[in-house]
Amino acid sequence: MSVQNLLRKQVVAEIKKKKLIFLTFVILSFIYLAISLVFGDMGLFRYLELNRTKINLQNQIAEINRQNEQFRTQLKLLKEDPFYREKLAREEFGLSRPNEYIFKYDK
């Protein structure tokens, strides 16, 4: 009876060792997956960084589109409105009509 008992104890001990090894492997695998999901190349921190970059780029695109619209409006006025051209020539370039005097005051 004691030989069978001893064999049974050895078998039970081996089964416990195998279960412990398997459980350890599963736990380590989950830890590795969790770490790689948070800190990996395609992890949570990288996702948040890319999301911030995306938002910044979208803001830059919106600002550039606003500037483009202003330039289009200014270009249209330069092509079609002679009074705007004259105003721009006077204010930006200091031009005047013949027999006109320009007075500039320093602030």
Contacts in CASP RR format, 6 or more apart in sequence:
PFRMAT RR
TARGET T0000
AUTHOR 0000-0000-0000
METHOD contacts of the structure
MODEL  1
MSVQNLLRKQVVAEIKKKKLIFLTFVILSFIYLAISLVFGDMGLFRYLEL
NRTKINLQNQIAEINRQNEQFRTQLKLLKEDPFYREKLAREEFGLSRPNE
YIFKYDK
36 43 0 8 1.000
37 43 0 8 1.000
37 44 0 8 1.000
38 44 0 8 1.000
38 45 0 8 1.000
39 45 0 8 1.000
40 46 0 8 1.000
77 84 0 8 1.000
78 84 0 8 1.000
78 85 0 8 1.000
78 88 0 8 1.000
89 95 0 8 1.000
90 96 0 8 1.000
94 102 0 8 1.000
96 102 0 8 1.000
END
